[in-house]
Amino acid sequence: MRTDRAGRRRRRWALLVLPVVAVITGAALAAPVSAATVSADDGAKVVKETWIDDRTVDLEIDSPALGETGMVRLIVPVKWRAEPARTWPTLWLLHGCCEPADYQSWDRFTDVKAFTADKDAIVVMPSDGEAGMYTRWWNFGLKSTPDWDRFHTEEVRQIVERGYRGGTKRAVAGVSIGGYGALAYAFLHKGMFGAAASYSGIPNTLFPGTPEVIQGILIRAGHYNFFDLWGDEKASWPIWWSRNPYDHIDDLRGTALYISCGDGRTGPLDPPGQSDPLEPAALLTSKSFTDKLKRMGVPATVDYYGAGTHSWPYWERALHNSWPVLAPALGL
C-alpha cells in the first residue's frame, strides 16, 4: 500500500514537472544563438545582435575596415536552429546606391524571405553605405578606409562562418552598383563565389560615359569629391582598370554568370508612364561586358528583357530567374 501511494505521488509530480521542463527546454532551443564573442582575423566583431523574427537577425559590426560600425542582415534557413551541427551555404545579396533602406533593401522590397523559405541557405545582406561601390576607397592614398571590400569578403564572411554556421559554398548577386560588386568580388577573390549575378549592374566601369554615371551616383550620395573613390579615370587609369570586371574576364572563367537588364522604357512591372535614364546606361555597360564574354568564350546566362526600369520589381524577378544559375554553386 505504502509503495503504491509513493508511486502515485511520483506519477503526480511527473505530470506537474514534465510540462514545465518541456517549456523550459523548448524555450532554450528556440532562443537566438549569440555570436557576440566571435571575431574576424582583424578584430572585427559583433557589438549588437538584434533578432527581428525567428529567421532574421541584424548584426552591428565594429569594423576596422570601415573605421566605424557596419550593418548586415542575415536570413537563416527554416531548419537553422533545429540542426545546430550543420553548416549552410551562403547567398550574398548586394543593394544599390542611395537607398535609405540600405542593408534591409532586399528584405523590404522583394520576397526574398518567402522565396528562400524552402532553400537551405543563409542569405547575407550587408550594408554598402550610401554608395560605397563595394571597394576600397583610394582617398588620394591618404587613408585605407572605408574598405567595403574587406568589410564584406573578410570581416562579414568570417563572422558569418564562425558565428552563424555559414559554409564555404557561396553565390553573390547584386542590383545596380551591387551588380558591379558581385562581379568585382567574383574576379578579385577568385574561387570565393561559385556564381555571380548582375541585375541592371555596371560590369564595365570604363565604358564611355560610365565614369560620369559613377561620379553622378557619388554626388547624389553626398560624395562631392568623387575622385576619392578611384581618382580620375584617366590619370588613375590603373586603379580603375584593376577593379573593372570587363578587364578581368579571364579571372571569371569557371564562375557561373548571370547578367540581366532592361532598357528603361515603361515595362510590365511599372506604373504607367515610368522611365529612367539609369537603366539604359546600365544596359550599355552590361552589353559591352557580355559581348566580350562571348568573344572570349566565357559562358553566361544573359537576359536583356527589353522594357523595364531600374527598380525592385524587376530585380525580384531576376533573382527568381537566376536561381538555376545560383543554386548549383550553393550545392542546392
PyMOL commands that set and color helices and strands:
alter all, ss='L'
color gray80, all
select helices_A, chain A and resi 2-30+102-109+112-115+139-141+148-163+177-188+210-220+227-230+237-242+245-252+278-295+312-330
alter helices_A, ss='H'
color red, helices_A
select strands_A, chain A and resi 45-51+56-63+68-75+88-94+122-126+166-175+195-199+256-262+301-306
alter strands_A, ss='S'
color yellow, strands_A
deselect
rebuild
show_as cartoon
